[in-house]
Amino acid sequence: MRKWQLWMLALSPFGLGYLLDSAMMRFGWYGRTLTFISVLFYVYWYCVGYVSVNWTKSAKESILAGNSFAIVSFLSITVQQTILKRFLPNIVGLFPQMFFLPSLRLAAQIESVLLFFLTIRYFWATCFVSLALMVLVYRAGYKAGSKRKKGS
């Protein structure tokens, strides 16, 4: 099995988030540009789910392996924001935020529709919407990949 490839793809949002952060600072990206990048990220995550069929035995294993870093990042963000009431000014505080950066714009727009009447929003809630979208998109990609594999 080539599970290391799945783990590398599961880690890729960290690198993508860092590159996006650098591009945002250098080029002043905001608005529609970030929405477009967020949509592209979800297309990429669908493709990751699609190819993960080749590396795992079951859907549960693939979804857990492919989204394991997202789950750990979400838990880290939740602990920092709810218990510590701040983000740590080191790699422990930075990495989880960088992980979700490519997906946050679209997740925030969906959250604003879902939570229209709430006046206050929390970052951990936006990250939860992002995590849920990542799992759903990944699962859809996995299902499409497994249908293709069965048809071959």
KOLVO-683787 format. One record per atom (N, C-alpha, C): z, y, x; residue in three letters. Coordinates in steps of 0.001 Angstrom, whole numbers, plus 500000, padded with zeros to 6 digits. Example, Ala and Ser with C-alpha at 12.3 -4.5 7.8 and 13.67 -1.06 7.14 Angstrom:
% residues 2
507800494310513190ALA;507800495500512300ALA;507800496700513200ALA;507080497750512850SER;507140498940513670SER;507870500030512900SER;
This chain:
% residues 152
500000498813500830MET;500000500000500000MET;500000501251500875MET;499400502274500353ARG;499334503546501070ARG;500187504588500344ARG;501449504282500205LYS;502342505191499481LYS;502590506484500252LYS;502422506472501553TRP;502648507690502329TRP;501676508780501889TRP;500484508387501442GLN;499530509380500953GLN;500037510039499668GLN;500642509242498811LEU;501219509797497584LEU;502372510735497912LEU;503204510372498877TRP;504325511236499272TRP;503806512543499868TRP;502721512476500645MET;502153513698501211MET;501604514610500102MET;500938514011499123LEU;500452514815498000LEU;501605515376497175LEU;502679514606497047ALA;503853515091496307ALA;504512516260497035ALA;504396516294498359LEU;504949517398499155LEU;504031518619499206LEU;502772518446498853SER;501783519511499023SER;502114520825498313SER;502801520846497156PRO;503119522145496555PRO;503982523041497450PRO;504759522459498365PHE;505511523297499312PHE;504549524125500154PHE;503557523465500727GLY;502568524168501548GLY;501728525129500741GLY;501322524701499555LEU;500528525578498693LEU;501322526813498285LEU;502599526624498004GLY;503454527753497644GLY;503611528737498786GLY;503765528220500005TYR;503880529097501172TYR;502582529881501389TYR;501445529193501284LEU;500159529870501447LEU;499942530912500351LEU;500321530587499130LEU;500179531542498029LEU;501083532750498238LEU;502306532524498691ASP;503219533630498967ASP;502636534552500035ASP;502100533970501085SER;501487534773502147SER;500293535569501626SER;499454534925500811ALA;498282535605500258ALA;498694536715499294ALA;499732536465498497MET;500205537494497575MET;500686538730498328MET;501392538507499417MET;501900539632500209MET;500775540360500935MET;499834539609501469ARG;498768540217502275ARG;497727540922501424ARG;497315540292500320PHE;496219540821499512PHE;496674541523498237PHE;497957541490497932GLY;498470542144496735GLY;498027541470495446GLY;497982540151495443TRP;497557539426494254TRP;498611539493493162TRP;498164539670491929TYR;499033539648490758TYR;498167539439489530TYR;498773539291488376GLY;498065539217487100GLY;497122538048486960GLY;495870538371486639ARG;494871537337486350ARG;494608536433487550ARG;494676536983488721THR;494456536176489920THR;495489535058490009THR;496747535389489772LEU;497802534373489824LEU;497686533381488675LEU;497240533843487516THR;497029532929486397THR;495924531940486735THR;494849532423487328PHE;493743531559487734PHE;494202530548488783PHE;494976530988489748ILE;495495530086490785ILE;496427529052490160ILE;497225529454489193SER;498119528529488514SER;497329527463487755SER;496259527864487083VAL;495399526904486389VAL;494771525946487398VAL;494300526476488523LEU;493733525618489578LEU;494765524628490109LEU;496015525073490216PHE;497066524164490674PHE;497250523008489700PHE;497255523298488403TYR;497417522228487425TYR;496212521284487420TYR;495015521781487686VAL;493840520909487843VAL;494035520012489067VAL;494528520601490147TYR;494824519824491360TYR;495874518751491071TYR;496914519096490323TRP;497982518138490026TRP;497463517017489128TRP;496537517307488238TYR;495876516288487433TYR;495130515314488352TYR;494433515852489331CYS;493698515009490284CYS;494644514154491117CYS;495802514684491476VAL;496796513898492207VAL;497245512714491345VAL;497509512952490079GLY;497867511867489173GLY;496732510866489022GLY;495506511361489000TYR;494329510507488844TYR;494177509541490024TYR;494352510025491238VAL;494177509159492411VAL;495410508318492703VAL;496542508662492120SER;497766507899492390SER;497716506488491825SER;496774506219490944VAL;496608504876490385VAL;496386503861491506VAL;495711504286492560ASN;495378503385493661ASN;496578503039494539ASN;497656503769494421TRP;498760503610495360TRP;500048503092494747TRP;500104502935493455THR;501332502474492806THR;501030501322491858THR;502096500631491461LYS;501959499467490588LYS;502078499822489110LYS;502843500869488793SER;503062501211487384SER;503047502723487187SER;502941503127485941ALA;502943504552485605ALA;504289505193485940ALA;505379504491485641LYS;506710505038485926LYS;506898505283487415LYS;506492504316488221GLU;506626504458489671GLU;505800505635490174GLU;504593505767489667SER;503724506856490092SER;504274508219489685SER;504728508327488445ILE;505252509609487962ILE;506514510002488719ILE;507389509035488968LEU;508615509335489721LEU;508311509699491172LEU;507417508951491806ALA;507083509246493205ALA;506333510567493319ALA;505378510792492437GLY;504575512013492510GLY;505335513274492168GLY;506349513155491321ASN;507103514337490906ASN;508532514355491447ASN;508839513501492391SER;510206513411492919SER;510648514710493584SER;509771515334494357PHE;510148516586495009PHE;510281517720493995PHE;509510517655492915ALA;509643518648491849ALA;510998518513491164ALA;511431517278490947ILE;512728517049490302ILE;513859517526491199ILE;513784517196492479VAL;514813517628493431VAL;514821519150493553VAL;513652519768493589SER;513574521231493662SER;514163521882492424SER;513864521318491250PHE;514422521861490011PHE;515941521748490011PHE;516476520610490427LEU;517932520444490475LEU;518556521437491453LEU;517900521662492583SER;518408522626493560SER;518423524046492992SER;517363524420492308ILE;517298525749491686ILE;518378525895490620ILE;518564524872489813THR;519569524907488748THR;520977525053489315THR;521282524290490344VAL;522606524382490969VAL;522822525761491577VAL;521818526259492284GLN;521974527565492920GLN;522136528681491899GLN;521390528609490817GLN;521433529712489864GLN;522609529620488899GLN;523011528427488501THR;524087528320487515THR;525470528220488145THR;525592527481489224ILE;526911527299489840ILE;527186528360490895ILE;526241528557491819LEU;526446529525492897LEU;526165530962492473LEU;525406531127491397LYS;525026532450490860LYS;524138533258491816LYS;523527532572492773ARG;522608533235493704ARG;521807532156494421ARG;520714532585495043PHE;519938531665495863PHE;520400531781497301PHE;520517530664497947LEU;520943530658499340LEU;519869531304500218LEU;520270532130501183PRO;519284532838502009PRO;518823531989503203PRO;518518530728502949ASN;518047529847504016ASN;516985528921503434ASN;516664527893504185ILE;515599526982503766ILE;515946526237502481ILE;517225525992502231VAL;517660525310501009VAL;517372526178499781VAL;517460527465499917GLY;517168528365498814GLY;515689528706498699GLY;514979528662499826LEU;513573529060499840LEU;512630527941499405LEU;512829526726499886PHE;511894525634499605PHE;511700525348498120PHE;512761525259497333PRO;512530524978495902PRO;511722526073495208PRO;511927527317495600GLN;511171528406495001GLN;509706528338495413GLN;509452527996496675MET;508077527863497160MET;507367526691496483MET;508120525640496166PHE;507510524474495525PHE;506900524848494178PHE;507612525622493387PHE;507159525954492042PHE;506253527188491982PHE;506103527919493071LEU;505344529170493043LEU;503917529014492515LEU;503138528010492932PRO;501766527924492403PRO;501696527660490899PRO;502733527101490328SER;502685526723488912SER;503431527685487999SER;504135528638488548LEU;505035529467487735LEU;504340530430486784LEU;503212530970487165ARG;502571531988486319ARG;502222531426484942ARG;501556530276484919LEU;501187529672483645LEU;502420529190482893LEU;503399528643483617ALA;504642528195482978ALA;505384529371482349ALA;505392530519483010ALA;506068531699482467ALA;505368532195481204ALA;504052532117481179GLN;503329532538479983GLN;503612531598478811GLN;503668530311479090ILE;503986529348478035ILE;505426529533477573ILE;506327529767478520GLU;507731530000478167GLU;507881531239477294GLU;507118532284477581SER;507239533506476779SER;506778533277475343SER;505852532348475139VAL;505438531999473770VAL;506520531145473100VAL;507055530169473840LEU;508073529277473274LEU;509380529996472975LEU;509758530919473830LEU;511039531618473695LEU;510812533085473326LEU;509944533318472369PHE;509528534667472006PHE;510680535570471600PHE;511632535059470876PHE;512687535893470331PHE;513890536074471261PHE;513917535385472370LEU;515033535550473309LEU;514807536783474171LEU;515842537559474356THR;515710538778475159THR;515980538526476634THR;516641537440476948ILE;516974537148478334ILE;516345535814478714ILE;515796535759479894ARG;515179534526480384ARG;515767534204481742ARG;515865532918482016TYR;516425532463483281TYR;515338531782484112TYR;515442531940485421PHE;514466531350486324PHE;514478529830486235PHE;515658529251486063TRP;515719527795485982TRP;514992527284484743TRP;514980528068483668ALA;514264527662482453ALA;512756527700482679ALA;512289528710483394THR;510870528773483737THR;510491527601484635THR;511358527262485568CYS;511106526110486441CYS;511114524807485651CYS;511951524733484610PHE;511960523539483766PHE;510640523400483026PHE;510119524490482492VAL;508818524453481820VAL;507738524043482806VAL;507815524581484016SER;506863524214485059SER;506955522727485398SER;508170522219485541LEU;508372520797485826LEU;507820519937484691LEU;508098520317483467ALA;507599519555482310ALA;506067519545482287ALA;505469520691482553LEU;504001520757482606LEU;503445519901483738LEU;504112519936484886MET;503653519133486019MET;503701517646485682MET;504770517204485048VAL;504890515790484688VAL;503834515415483648VAL;503622516265482653LEU;502629515965481618LEU;501207515932482187LEU;500881516890483029VAL;499540516940483622VAL;499337515753484563VAL;500346515430485339TYR;500278514293486255TYR;500084512992485466TYR;500834512856484387ARG;500737511648483546ARG;499353511535482930ARG;498787512647482479ALA;497437512633481918ALA;496420512208482973ALA;496581512699484192GLY;495701512288485274GLY;495847510817485602GLY;497077510323485588TYR;497317508902485851TYR;496670508033484771TYR;496824508440483505LYS;496227507664482406LYS;494704507631482530LYS;494101508763482861ALA;492644508800483032ALA;492223507919484210ALA;492985507942485271GLY;492673507107486431GLY;492835505631486132GLY;493854505271485348SER;494050503857485022SER;492965503362484064SER;492478504217483172LYS;491361503829482303LYS;490098503604483131LYS;489862504453484114ARG;488706504299484987ARG;488817503011485790ARG;490013502718486273LYS;490218501520487090LYS;490029500256486259LYS;490496500265485014LYS;490318499101484131LYS;488857498898483768LYS;488125499996483636GLY;486710499918483274GLY;485835499427484401GLY;486305499527485634SER;485495499123486789SER;485463497637486977SER;
